[in-house]
Amino acid sequence: MTLLCWLIAFLLDWRLGDPEHWQHPVRWIGNTIRKIEGMIRQHCQNDKALRWGGVILWVVIVGGTWLVSYGILALAFYLKTSLGWLATIWMTYTTLATRCLQDAAKRVYDALKAGDLIESREKLSWIVGRDTQTLTPPQITRAVTETVAENTVDGVIAPLFFLLLGGPSLAMAYKAVNTLDSMLGYKNDKYRHIGMFSARADDVANYLPARLSWLLFTFSAAVLKYNYRAAYRIGLRDHASHSSPNSGWSEATVAGALGVRLGGPNTYFGQLIDKPWIGDNTRDINADDIVSTIKLMWVASSTTLALFAVIHLLAQWIL
């Protein structure tokens, strides 16, 4: 029944994604983070205090998310077994973001194909942290490709990884870890101290899923008849060129699979950051690479589900 719940949740994400008018646990987590952050900033007036406040914020949010999720599941199963399985499906579904990533990338792609540069920049600004006002079509395409590659780890592989380890409550706790990093993990004056622990914790949580993405994207490239040899080689060669200890694995592997360069100089909050290039410049990147990256994401996501299902079955058989 557990594997059936995972499959149903995955199919729900594939079909429904994240409708804007639906309430979502990640939005609740985000709202809670903002409220507690405001309280901490009122009482912590120096850098050291903000760092400790950031630790407390992380413990409260992540611990509270796990505790609430575990309590909801326990209560649901106590009341009725079928209600427990429904709660499991719903909670698992809310941790996945494959369809959401596809939809966000497609909005930018559609605007690019229509020749609407202003709209494509606006749609891109919804999903990336870099400044988008002056980006050219190739730069926009690179940004979307990088985002889909990186967030396949955050939005699918890692949640399924923690689902395998500790069920839906641990997967929800991971989403809290990731949300804290996405909201606070910036290296600017505002978030450098209060977000330090959240950023480091996210690096630890994604350590294994990110490296697994190297193999999953390589396999996906082979399935789709992309350049899987280059995906494997460049993922191994260029992952360390990324400023993040984890994001480079998925981005470099996708760059190799597509035969394009990712990374390079980008502007964040008005400041130019000269990032190294990732991948070989075998051809110019174009908007259709967004569609190719989405395909890689879906194959990698499906493979992750299948792989973890097999591991789950083997663990049950052995134990």
C-alpha positions as a printed Julia matrix, in Angstrom:
319×3 Matrix{Float64}:
  0.0    0.0     0.0
  2.92   2.34    0.72
  4.24   2.1    -2.83
  0.75   2.61   -4.22
  0.48   5.82   -2.18
  3.78   7.03   -3.62
  2.63   6.29   -7.15
 -0.73   8.0    -6.68
  1.0   11.06   -5.19
  3.44  11.18   -8.11
  0.58  10.92  -10.62
 -1.35  13.65   -8.8
  1.66  15.92   -9.08
  1.99  15.04  -12.78
 -1.66  15.83  -13.4
 -2.41  18.72  -11.02
  0.87  20.37  -10.1
  0.42  23.22   -7.62
 -2.82  25.1    -8.42
 -2.5   28.7    -7.28
 -5.92  28.76   -5.57
 -5.15  25.67   -3.46
 -3.71  25.94    0.02
 -0.27  24.35    0.2
  1.88  23.36    3.22
  4.96  25.08    1.77
  3.04  28.38    1.72
  2.09  27.82    5.35
  5.73  27.1     6.18
  6.83  30.23    4.32
  4.33  32.44    6.14
  5.46  31.03    9.48
  9.12  31.65    8.6
  8.39  35.3     7.84
  6.51  35.81   11.12
  9.21  34.22   13.28
 11.96  35.98   11.32
 10.34  39.31   12.12
 10.21  38.43   15.83
 13.87  37.39   15.83
 14.98  40.59   14.09
 13.17  42.64   16.74
 15.17  41.0    19.52
 18.51  40.25   17.82
 20.41  43.45   17.1
 23.94  42.2    16.24
 25.47  39.65   13.88
 26.11  36.98   16.52
 22.59  37.24   17.88
 21.17  36.98   14.35
 23.2   33.82   13.72
 21.84  32.21   16.87
 18.39  33.46   16.01
 18.75  31.75   12.63
 19.57  28.47   14.39
 16.5   28.8    16.63
 14.35  29.66   13.61
 15.58  26.55   11.79
 14.93  24.25   14.75
 11.44  25.64   15.31
 10.41  25.46   11.64
 11.94  22.1    10.75
 11.13  20.44   14.07
  7.65  21.9    14.08
  6.98  20.78   10.51
  8.05  17.21   11.29
  6.04  17.14   14.52
  2.85  18.51   12.95
  3.16  16.21    9.94
  3.78  13.16   12.11
  0.88  14.11   14.35
 -1.53  14.52   11.44
 -0.59  11.12   10.02
 -0.79   9.42   13.42
 -4.22  10.91   14.11
 -5.48  10.01   10.63
 -4.42   6.37   10.99
 -5.84   6.26   14.52
 -9.24   7.46   13.31
 -9.38   5.24   10.24
 -6.81   3.35    8.21
 -8.17   4.6     4.89
 -7.99   8.18    6.2
 -4.36   7.56    7.1
 -3.54   6.42    3.57
 -5.33   9.46    2.13
 -3.3   11.72    4.41
 -0.13   9.91    3.27
 -0.99  10.47   -0.38
 -1.87  14.13    0.15
  1.26  14.86    2.17
  3.54  13.07   -0.3
  1.91  14.86   -3.22
  2.55  18.26   -1.64
  6.29  17.54   -1.33
  6.7   17.0    -5.1
  7.14  19.81   -7.61
  7.75  18.23  -11.02
  4.65  19.62  -12.71
  5.17  22.98  -11.03
  8.7   23.18  -12.45
  7.45  22.21  -15.89
  4.7   24.83  -15.85
  7.05  27.59  -14.7
  9.6   26.73  -17.38
  6.94  26.42  -20.08
  5.6   29.9   -19.35
  9.02  31.36  -20.11
  9.45  29.07  -23.14
  6.1   30.06  -24.62
  6.94  33.76  -24.28
 10.33  33.22  -25.92
  8.84  31.31  -28.84
  6.26  34.08  -29.28
  9.08  36.63  -29.45
  7.84  38.46  -26.34
 11.1   39.26  -24.59
  9.49  41.46  -21.92
  7.06  38.75  -20.86
  9.73  36.06  -20.89
 11.88  38.19  -18.58
  8.92  38.78  -16.26
  7.99  35.09  -16.12
 11.62  34.2   -15.49
 11.8   36.63  -12.57
  9.19  34.49  -10.8
 11.53  31.5   -10.58
 15.11  32.83  -10.35
 17.0   35.14   -8.02
 19.08  36.89  -10.68
 18.15  40.21  -12.26
 16.21  39.56  -15.47
 15.46  43.04  -16.86
 18.24  43.06  -19.46
 18.68  39.36  -20.23
 18.89  38.21  -23.85
 17.04  35.09  -25.13
 20.14  32.83  -24.72
 20.66  34.13  -21.19
 17.0   33.54  -20.38
 17.21  30.0   -21.76
 20.31  29.29  -19.7
 18.57  30.56  -16.57
 15.53  28.33  -17.1
 17.67  25.29  -17.93
 19.77  25.81  -14.8
 16.68  26.28  -12.65
 14.95  23.13  -13.87
 18.14  21.09  -13.49
 18.86  22.38   -9.99
 15.3   22.2    -8.73
 14.78  18.66   -9.96
 16.94  17.81   -6.94
 15.11  20.12   -4.5
 11.65  19.46   -5.9
 11.66  15.74   -6.63
 14.79  13.67   -5.96
 15.44  14.91   -2.43
 11.78  14.72   -1.26
 11.56  11.14   -2.56
 14.9   10.37   -0.89
 13.65  11.52    2.51
 10.29   9.87    1.88
 12.19   6.6     1.5
 14.18   7.24    4.69
 11.42   8.4     7.0
  8.05   8.62    5.31
  5.95  11.71    4.52
  6.73  13.52    7.79
 10.47  13.46    7.05
  9.84  14.52    3.45
  7.82  17.46    4.8
 10.65  18.33    7.19
 12.98  18.39    4.18
 10.62  20.81    2.41
 10.91  23.05    5.46
 14.73  22.86    5.24
 14.6   23.76    1.55
 12.09  26.58    2.06
 14.25  28.12    4.79
 17.23  28.1     2.41
 15.23  29.58   -0.47
 13.96  32.4     1.74
 16.97  33.11    3.95
 20.01  31.51    2.36
 21.37  34.58    0.59
 24.9   35.91    1.04
 23.88  39.57    1.18
 23.84  41.96    4.12
 20.22  41.27    5.01
 20.41  37.47    5.22
 24.11  36.63    5.62
 23.85  35.99    9.37
 20.27  34.98   10.04
 20.3   32.64    7.05
 23.75  31.1     7.54
 22.57  27.98    9.37
 19.66  27.43    6.98
 22.01  27.57    3.98
 24.5   25.12    5.53
 21.74  22.75    6.61
 20.29  22.71    3.1
 23.74  21.83    1.72
 23.91  18.85    4.09
 20.37  17.68    3.3
 20.98  17.79   -0.45
 24.44  16.22   -0.4
 23.42  12.7    -1.41
 20.39  13.59   -3.61
 22.53  16.03   -5.64
 25.17  13.41   -6.35
 22.51  10.88   -7.17
 21.13  13.36   -9.73
 24.39  13.03  -11.68
 23.63   9.35  -12.32
 19.9    9.87  -12.78
 20.34  12.6   -15.38
 23.0   10.55  -17.14
 20.59   7.63  -17.33
 17.82   9.96  -18.51
 20.09  11.29  -21.26
 20.65   7.72  -22.45
 16.9    6.99  -22.44
 16.19  10.15  -24.45
 19.14   9.52  -26.8
 20.94  12.68  -25.72
 24.7   12.69  -25.17
 24.85  10.52  -22.05
 28.62  10.08  -22.26
 29.14  13.84  -22.12
 26.51  14.07  -19.36
 28.47  11.63  -17.2
 31.85  13.16  -18.02
 30.95  16.83  -17.65
 28.87  16.21  -14.54
 31.97  14.69  -12.94
 34.33  17.3   -14.38
 32.46  20.59  -13.89
 30.29  20.12  -10.82
 32.87  21.85   -8.63
 32.79  24.96  -10.86
 29.46  25.91   -9.28
 29.48  28.05   -6.14
 27.07  25.6    -4.51
 28.51  22.27   -3.31
 25.41  20.52   -4.67
 23.82  22.42   -7.57
 26.76  21.84   -9.9
 26.08  18.11  -10.14
 22.69  18.4   -11.82
 23.5   21.53  -13.84
 26.79  20.19  -15.21
 25.21  16.85  -16.11
 22.36  18.53  -17.99
 24.84  20.84  -19.74
 26.74  17.78  -20.94
 23.6   15.99  -22.06
 22.52  18.98  -24.16
 25.98  19.99  -25.38
 25.67  23.59  -24.14
 27.32  25.87  -21.6
 25.53  26.96  -18.45
 26.6   29.32  -15.69
 28.71  32.35  -16.58
 28.37  35.95  -15.35
 25.0   36.94  -13.85
 23.68  39.96  -11.98
 22.06  39.5    -8.56
 20.47  42.47   -6.75
 22.4   44.86   -9.0
 25.78  43.19   -8.41
 27.58  41.34  -11.22
 28.76  37.9   -10.12
 31.38  36.4   -12.43
 30.57  32.69  -12.25
 32.62  30.14  -14.2
 31.13  28.42  -17.22
 29.88  24.86  -16.92
 29.91  22.47  -19.88
 31.42  22.54  -23.36
 30.32  25.15  -25.87
 29.64  22.64  -28.66
 26.69  24.69  -29.94
 24.63  27.76  -29.12
 21.87  27.3   -26.58
 18.31  27.91  -27.84
 14.79  27.99  -26.43
 14.1   24.37  -27.38
 16.71  23.33  -24.8
 14.12  24.24  -22.19
 11.84  21.5   -23.53
 14.76  19.06  -23.59
 15.55  19.85  -19.96
 11.92  19.3   -18.97
 12.07  15.88  -20.63
 15.25  15.06  -18.72
 13.53  16.14  -15.51
 10.54  13.86  -16.05
 12.64  10.81  -16.91
 14.94  11.44  -13.93
 11.95  11.93  -11.62
 10.22   8.75  -12.79
 13.47   6.81  -12.49
 13.95   8.1    -8.95
 10.49   6.87   -7.96
 11.11   3.46   -9.54
 14.56   3.13   -7.96
 13.37   4.02   -4.47
 10.37   1.7    -4.83
 12.75  -1.18   -5.56
 14.93  -0.23   -2.57
 11.84  -0.07   -0.37
 10.77  -3.55   -1.49
 14.23  -4.98   -0.95
 14.42  -3.43    2.53
 11.08  -4.97    3.45
 12.17  -8.35    2.11
 15.5   -8.27    3.97
 14.04  -6.98    7.23
